[in-house]
């Protein structure tokens, strides 16, 4: 390939160009649940794209297919109040568009796989915005498509899900949230742990590499060097090539939503019925709550804070504004802690708990509205530190208002602050080391490897997955009580907040800082030992 798909390019536009491959007979199947018809699968997919930030839709069809009538129907069809398996307009989103302001539609006739790939290459070279490649026989929730196509970063990514590989569901291997290997009916995948669901997006940074990759694949297809690959496997081929080139392809998980390709009318009807069985609005709300949090956050905060997401959005609150309100509650807590009396300590503990609830809510609102930004992430992290240390000061001031030697409590507070700072430095250093390892792995994976070669390389981590390894032991403990004990022992922010609230309300600042130092020291030792063991595993 001339350009390396893993190297960045030019970033200019924010909306996406969608290449919809209506090259299989299933694209013209009626979109029906068995009782009513909503047009063809292609019409339904285009109607869904109208509700997403797509500026142009290029529909690739076969020369022998009669698409003139279908083209007129697509041009006249817009997103109604609700598409089959789609979502009704949400006033909180503020982005539903009228039909006439929607994306342009173009029909492009192709006679086979090689020409399909060249059309993708031409589109990628001409585009200054991300390019999405979708099969027209995809049946999906609109929110499932939005997980990738509406993400503010417009990343290079693919929709993946669990399940066993099957026709139209090729295998993939994901590591650390990225697709590192993908397969087709010709290309194999070692240690597959997911399946690709037919929707791929390539960000602006990788468009030049995508164009070269598509042209290389077109040449291989024309010379019949891709074995038994079918002419409807364009998304699969492109994903395989990007993964083999070391491009960071984000694996977009579906959660409770559905997305998949179909080949027959019964399969299409069954897929549409499965969409209707899912409460899409509820699934979107559940997806806004981050998984993998600690015990206190999961059961004492997220269990009810999710009900605040929609009211916050309706009030027009942004994630950053929720962060600001959270800081205000922490300041209120510090003021009450500085009172030093029992009533003030109790009120301060309640205010600190509500501050933490809002701290969780800002991320939930960001995920629900898909309004992420580097500034927002930085602001959230900085405000978390400010809130915690301001509370320390409030506790110290409240304690020194009574009898006793003030320097002792200041020493405990400074020691707790230093310990927490060291823990943060260790966490950031470890995260940086993981990022460096991922980049190094990407560079190694980017070594030239012909797409004409069917077999895959086994992951380097496979050797560490034996029954006696530290990683295997850790995975065996990832269930039940042991899982939550592992979460709690590292004293995450939720448990830390709960510890401050309980000890301050029931005892005093001295007990609070001693508890933070004791539990925090154990957490630091446990974390350091675990990470060193993993590095030698």
C-alpha atoms as one frame of an Amber mdcrd trajectory, in Angstrom:
protein
   0.000   0.000   0.000   1.223   3.494  -0.754  -0.097   5.172   2.389  -0.045
   3.566   5.783  -3.623   3.243   7.066  -2.326   3.628  10.597  -0.842   7.081
   9.941  -2.891  10.258  10.474  -4.097  12.473   7.669  -6.080  15.689   7.369
  -8.975  16.510   9.685 -11.496  19.023   8.315 -15.151  18.029   8.368 -17.371
  16.755  11.162 -20.102  14.874   9.304 -19.830  11.456   7.752 -20.134  10.118
   4.219 -21.934   6.769   4.222 -21.279   4.130   1.567 -24.243   1.741   1.671
 -23.561  -1.502  -0.180 -26.887  -2.726  -1.556 -25.132  -5.514  -3.422 -26.896
  -8.495  -1.886 -30.424  -9.647  -2.765 -31.366  -9.148   0.885 -31.074  -5.364
   0.525 -34.375  -5.321  -1.345 -36.223  -7.531   1.127 -39.301  -5.968   2.715
 -38.685  -4.619   6.181 -41.525  -6.376   7.941 -42.242  -7.991  11.273 -44.627
 -10.399   9.565 -47.680  -8.197  10.095 -46.797  -4.873   8.480 -44.241  -3.685
   5.949 -42.029  -0.631   6.300 -40.466  -0.671   2.836 -37.237  -2.451   1.999
 -34.259  -2.976   4.286 -32.362  -0.414   2.220 -35.106   2.186   2.646 -35.194
   1.570   6.363 -31.426   1.927   6.720 -31.351   5.180   4.745 -34.221   6.528
   6.868 -32.162   5.758   9.960 -29.118   7.510   8.516 -31.250  10.624   8.015
 -31.461  10.955  11.801 -27.672  10.752  12.213 -24.911  13.232  11.309 -24.548
  11.926   7.747 -24.046  14.487   4.998 -24.029  12.156   1.992 -25.251   8.632
   1.254 -23.682   6.731  -1.641 -25.680   3.598  -2.481 -23.761   0.938  -4.419
 -25.935  -1.463  -6.428 -25.433  -4.169  -9.032 -25.893  -3.302 -12.696 -28.471
  -6.049 -13.203 -30.690  -4.839 -10.380 -33.544  -2.495 -11.233 -33.093   0.291
  -8.713 -34.825   3.211 -10.429 -38.059   2.718  -8.511 -36.201   2.118  -5.271
 -34.213   5.277  -5.826 -37.368   7.351  -6.200 -38.797   5.859  -3.013 -35.618
   6.612  -1.069 -35.489  10.164  -2.356 -39.090  10.723  -1.324 -38.796   8.939
   2.003 -37.645  10.692   5.123 -37.459   9.804   8.752 -40.982   9.590  10.041
 -41.782  10.028  13.673 -40.559   6.498  14.156 -38.824   4.076  11.803 -39.047
   0.331  12.201 -36.758  -0.554  15.035 -35.711   3.077  15.152 -36.323   5.773
  17.702 -38.812   8.610  17.974 -37.487  12.159  17.874 -36.012  13.124  21.220
 -36.409  16.823  22.057 -33.352  16.588  24.265 -31.128  15.694  21.333 -31.877
  18.821  19.329 -30.656  17.337  16.083 -33.591  15.742  14.271 -33.640  17.224
  10.780 -36.251  17.843   8.167 -36.124  15.637   5.092 -35.092  18.421   2.763
 -32.072  19.240   4.926 -30.940  15.637   5.090 -28.035  14.028   3.294 -27.663
  13.788  -0.467 -28.344  10.412  -2.068 -26.353   8.992  -4.968 -26.745   5.659
  -6.730 -23.593   4.065  -8.087 -23.733   0.930 -10.246 -21.012  -1.677  -9.745
 -20.494  -5.035 -11.394 -18.618  -6.845  -8.638 -16.400  -6.894  -5.569 -13.381
  -5.244  -7.191 -15.402  -2.285  -8.411 -17.151  -1.987  -5.038 -13.759  -1.598
  -3.405 -12.606   0.962  -5.967 -15.745   3.005  -5.284 -14.827   2.997  -1.597
 -11.265   4.032  -2.484 -12.491   6.889  -4.662 -14.883   8.057  -1.953 -12.149
   7.983   0.687  -9.770  10.020  -1.485 -12.405  12.658  -2.230 -13.770  12.935
   1.299 -12.649  15.379   3.976 -14.868  13.755   6.589 -15.176  10.236   8.026
 -16.375   7.491   5.707 -18.774   4.824   6.938 -19.148   1.554   5.044 -22.359
  -0.353   5.737 -24.095  -3.337   4.232 -27.670  -2.496   3.204 -28.894  -5.780
   4.674 -28.053  -4.578   8.191 -31.008  -4.610  10.569 -30.195  -2.499  13.612
 -31.529  -0.179  16.233 -30.887   3.421  15.284 -29.129   3.924  18.605 -26.856
   0.993  17.770 -25.729   2.814  14.629 -25.454   6.052  16.608 -22.996   4.469
  19.040 -20.452   4.659  16.223 -21.737   7.177  13.689 -22.790   9.822  16.227
 -19.747   9.671  18.484 -18.311  13.217  18.708 -14.766  12.035  17.990 -15.866
  10.367  14.718 -13.363   7.573  15.386 -12.258   4.693  13.249 -14.381   1.905
  14.653 -16.558  -1.104  14.006 -19.711  -2.425  15.636 -18.986  -5.761  17.277
 -20.917  -8.128  19.507 -20.522 -11.486  21.148 -21.747 -14.795  19.845 -20.273
 -17.482  17.668 -19.105 -16.654  14.131 -21.570 -17.485  11.381 -22.276 -16.442
   7.798 -22.619 -12.630   7.773 -21.126 -12.586  11.297 -17.365 -12.986  10.775
 -15.050 -13.438  13.756 -12.968 -10.685  15.326 -10.499 -10.528  18.182 -10.610
  -7.501  20.426  -8.033  -6.405  22.979  -8.318  -3.362  25.253 -11.384  -2.146
  23.373  -9.817  -2.394  19.912 -10.244  -4.767  17.003  -6.798  -6.286  16.525
  -7.786  -9.066  14.140 -10.761  -9.642  11.870 -11.795 -12.339   9.473 -13.721
 -13.028   6.308 -14.751 -16.228   4.588 -11.089 -16.388   3.498  -9.150 -14.780
   6.357  -8.854 -16.616   9.668  -8.810 -15.247  13.212  -6.966 -16.874  16.097
  -8.510 -16.596  19.568 -11.652 -14.855  18.282 -13.781 -13.335  21.042 -16.471
 -11.483  19.096 -18.197 -10.982  15.756 -18.366  -8.065  13.325 -21.863  -6.767
  12.607 -21.464  -5.083   9.218 -20.945  -1.404  10.159 -17.508   0.198   9.815
 -16.413   3.820  10.078 -12.998   5.197   9.155 -12.003   8.524  10.665 -10.447
  11.405   8.767  -7.007  10.482  10.070  -7.010   7.157   8.206  -8.781   8.023
   4.942  -5.638   7.969   2.797  -4.712   4.558   4.133  -8.271   3.320   3.584
  -8.119   4.390  -0.056  -4.854   2.546  -0.654  -6.107  -0.511   1.204  -9.320
  -0.635  -0.839  -7.370  -0.367  -4.097  -4.998  -3.134  -3.011  -7.950  -5.360
  -2.130  -9.613  -4.535  -5.449  -6.509  -5.698  -7.308  -6.372  -8.900  -5.254
 -10.059  -9.560  -5.866  -9.690  -8.968  -9.585  -6.784 -11.415  -9.745  -8.801
 -13.896  -7.621  -6.222 -13.947  -4.829  -8.807 -13.708  -2.047  -9.983 -17.284
  -2.192 -13.682 -17.780  -1.613 -14.476 -14.245  -0.439 -17.967 -13.282  -1.591
 -18.767 -10.052  -3.381 -20.834  -8.815  -0.406 -17.898  -8.849   2.037 -16.569
  -5.341   1.462 -16.943  -4.157   5.092 -15.359  -7.373   6.352 -12.402  -7.081
   3.982 -11.777  -3.462   4.903 -11.927  -4.200   8.624  -9.526  -7.111   8.204
  -7.085  -4.950   6.266  -7.234  -2.099   8.773  -6.657  -4.452  11.689  -3.713
  -6.115   9.940  -2.209  -2.698   9.219  -2.264  -1.816  12.909  -4.937   0.877
  12.646  -6.547   1.540  16.048 -10.078   0.358  15.265 -12.367   0.950  18.232
 -14.620  -1.983  19.067 -18.079  -0.501  19.614 -20.061  -2.857  21.840 -23.829
  -3.104  21.397 -24.932  -3.877  24.924 -28.665  -4.624  24.921 -29.129  -3.254
  21.394 -29.168  -5.300  18.185 -27.304  -4.977  14.915 -26.693  -7.659  12.335
 -26.935  -8.662   8.711 -29.637 -10.917   7.285 -29.820 -13.011   4.137 -33.414
 -14.229   3.908 -36.898 -12.854   4.426 -37.618 -15.006   7.518 -34.333 -13.845
   9.036 -35.222 -10.220   8.292 -38.664 -10.576   9.880 -37.162 -12.261  12.918
 -34.535  -9.515  13.260 -37.169  -6.766  13.085 -39.222  -8.519  15.765 -36.131
  -8.743  17.970 -35.652  -4.993  17.613 -39.188  -4.398  18.824 -38.576  -6.623
  21.854 -35.963  -4.175  23.154 -36.940  -0.949  24.895 -34.471   1.225  22.995
 -34.934   4.263  25.219 -34.286   2.197  28.329 -31.294   0.486  26.729 -29.812
   3.875  25.922 -30.361   4.986  29.506 -28.739   1.817  30.852 -25.776   2.287
  28.514 -25.202   5.752  29.973 -24.321   4.151  33.317 -20.679   3.110  33.283
 -20.003  -0.543  33.954 -17.120  -1.754  36.082 -17.514   0.798  38.879 -16.882
  -0.024  42.515 -19.396  -1.525  44.921 -20.498   1.753  46.506 -20.881   3.551
  43.179 -22.784   0.656  41.618 -25.271   0.026  44.404 -25.486   3.313  46.321
 -25.248   5.859  43.496 -25.795   4.510  39.976 -28.772   2.464  41.134 -30.795
   5.696  41.353 -28.738   8.451  39.696 -29.767   7.082  36.275 -33.243   8.468
  36.959 -31.740  11.967  37.049 -30.278  11.750  33.536 -33.375  12.659  31.539
 -34.456  15.489  33.881 -30.937  16.924  33.674 -31.018  16.800  29.870 -34.476
  18.368  29.737 -33.221  21.209  31.938 -30.471  21.823  29.400 -27.659  20.875
  31.770 -24.397  19.986  30.041 -21.888  17.549  31.534 -19.601  20.454  32.442
 -22.403  22.331  34.196 -23.219  19.215  36.239 -19.528  19.054  37.170 -19.736
  22.659  38.345 -22.768  21.911  40.524 -20.894  18.944  41.969 -18.013  21.241
  42.946 -20.493  23.618  44.586 -21.864  20.792  46.751 -18.323  19.815  47.753
 -17.653  23.404  48.825 -20.868  23.337  50.858 -19.678  20.106  52.470 -16.323
  21.680  53.339 -18.048  24.680  54.921 -20.225  22.452  57.107 -17.247  20.249
  58.016 -15.394  23.362  59.153 -18.135  23.946  61.740 -16.740  21.076  63.774
 -19.984  20.225  65.566 -21.814  16.936  65.080 -24.730  18.466  63.184 -22.337
  20.240  60.823 -20.372  17.040  60.230 -23.562  15.135  59.378 -24.802  17.843
  56.997 -21.347  17.994  55.413 -21.361  14.220  54.897 -24.748  14.407  53.157
 -23.550  17.283  50.944 -20.383  15.353  50.037 -22.449  12.295  49.112 -24.676
  14.418  46.850 -21.551  15.951  45.322 -20.352  12.468  44.411 -23.754  11.576
  42.960 -23.485  14.620  40.697 -19.909  13.641  39.862 -21.262  10.349  38.524
 -24.176  12.092  36.836 -21.954  14.328  34.678 -20.425  11.287  32.993 -23.827
   9.668  32.611 -25.206  12.791  30.932 -22.153  12.882  28.637 -22.663   9.270
  27.594 -26.423   9.700  27.191 -26.100  12.792  24.986 -22.804  11.639  23.408
 -21.238  14.989  24.202 -17.647  14.121  25.028 -14.637  16.392  24.850 -11.021
  16.299  26.058 -11.734  19.473  28.019 -14.672  17.835  29.771 -12.600  14.803
  30.741  -9.769  16.983  32.025 -12.173  19.236  33.921 -13.858  16.257  35.571
 -10.528  14.808  36.736  -9.250  18.147  38.054 -12.504  18.918  39.855 -12.449
  15.497  41.529  -9.087  16.347  43.078 -10.161  19.869  44.039 -13.318  18.621
  45.755 -11.504  15.974  47.751  -8.742  18.260  48.973 -11.120  21.116  49.792
 -13.033  18.663  51.976  -9.746  17.771  53.713  -9.251  21.440  54.554 -12.802
  21.741  55.856 -12.337  18.719  58.107  -9.080  20.098  59.488 -10.582  23.513
  60.198 -13.516  21.924  61.980 -11.245  19.741  64.092  -8.913  22.596  65.073
 -11.860  24.687  66.254 -11.938  22.463  69.354  -9.266  21.595  71.925  -6.175
  19.678  70.890  -2.895  20.136  69.041  -3.704  21.432  65.562  -0.381  20.447
  64.009  -1.172  16.744  64.458  -4.359  16.904  62.406  -2.608  19.002  59.749
   0.123  16.344  59.565  -2.468  13.616  59.094  -4.263  15.634  56.405  -1.040
  16.329  54.502  -0.044  12.661  54.761  -3.430  11.588  53.368  -3.105  14.107
  50.537   0.437  12.950  49.694  -0.611   9.291  49.743  -3.535   9.957  47.426
  -1.310  11.984  45.089   1.183   9.112  44.930  -1.638   6.706  44.106  -2.797
   8.968  41.278   0.764   9.204  39.921   1.090   5.422  39.983  -2.233   5.040
  38.163  -1.315   7.601  35.492   2.116   6.046  34.982   0.583   2.592  34.602
  -2.028   3.888  32.151   0.752   5.535  30.155   2.725   2.287  30.103  -0.324
   0.416  28.818  -0.828   3.034  26.109   2.827   2.746  25.092   2.507  -1.038
  24.936  -0.619  -0.748  22.797   1.153   1.632  20.414   4.154  -0.678  20.224
   1.873  -3.627  19.518   0.215  -1.596  16.783   3.563  -0.833  15.183   4.514
  -4.503  15.267   1.171  -5.447  13.756   1.692  -2.889  11.008   4.525  -4.900
   9.450   3.655  -5.597   5.821   1.489  -8.698   5.606  -0.292  -9.522   2.398
  -4.063  -9.715   2.459  -3.644 -12.715   0.167  -2.442 -14.667   3.219  -5.421
 -16.290   4.959  -3.991 -17.212   8.342  -3.748 -14.997  11.374  -1.023 -14.570
  13.970  -1.867 -15.810  17.452  -1.968 -13.036  20.050   1.173 -12.586  22.093
  -0.922 -12.621  25.255  -2.102 -16.162  24.565   0.878 -17.630  26.366  -0.121
 -15.765  29.502  -3.577 -17.283  29.605  -2.584 -20.653  31.004  -4.269 -22.053
  34.049  -1.310 -21.227  36.312  -0.769 -17.610  35.268  -1.542 -14.558  37.374
  -3.969 -13.327  34.724  -5.875 -16.606  34.779  -6.108 -16.453  38.576  -7.364
 -12.885  38.367 -10.036 -13.908  35.860 -11.192 -16.752  38.106 -11.751 -14.201
  40.870 -13.824 -11.939  38.612 -17.144 -13.189  39.944 -19.259 -13.086  43.062
 -17.933 -11.793  46.369 -14.299 -12.009  45.252 -15.016  -9.602  42.392 -16.433
  -6.946  44.709 -13.651  -7.432  47.244 -11.110  -6.793  44.481 -13.007  -3.637
  43.560 -13.219  -2.383  47.145  -9.689  -3.107  48.312  -8.166  -0.579  45.905
 -10.241   2.196  47.555 -11.704   3.785  44.405 -13.276   7.222  44.582 -16.703
   5.859  45.530 -15.427   3.898  48.514 -13.162   6.815  49.439 -16.116   9.198
  49.466 -18.187   6.775  51.536 -15.310   6.370  53.989 -15.031  10.130  54.468
 -18.799  10.552  54.858 -19.236   7.764  57.419 -16.172   8.475  59.564 -16.747
  12.237  59.553 -20.429  11.939  60.449 -19.943   9.319  63.195 -16.501  10.228
  64.551 -14.189  13.118  63.686 -11.534  14.273  61.212  -8.760  12.410  63.026
 -10.508   9.076  62.496 -11.242  10.045  58.881  -7.590  10.705  58.026  -6.352
   7.631  59.887  -8.865   5.508  57.965  -7.787   7.065  54.663  -4.116   6.430
  55.459  -4.685   2.844  56.587  -6.973   1.739  53.756  -5.102   3.843  51.211
  -1.773   2.279  52.192  -3.200  -1.223  51.787  -4.682  -0.209  48.422  -1.342
   1.155  47.201   0.522  -1.994  48.238  -2.107  -4.277  46.688  -2.169  -2.338
  43.419   1.619  -2.202  43.121   2.000  -5.918  43.868  -0.708  -6.876  41.395
   0.737  -4.791  38.586   4.254  -6.089  39.144   2.926  -9.654  39.107   1.084
  -8.952  35.851   4.216  -7.495  34.272   6.160 -10.689  35.004   3.313 -13.067
  34.098
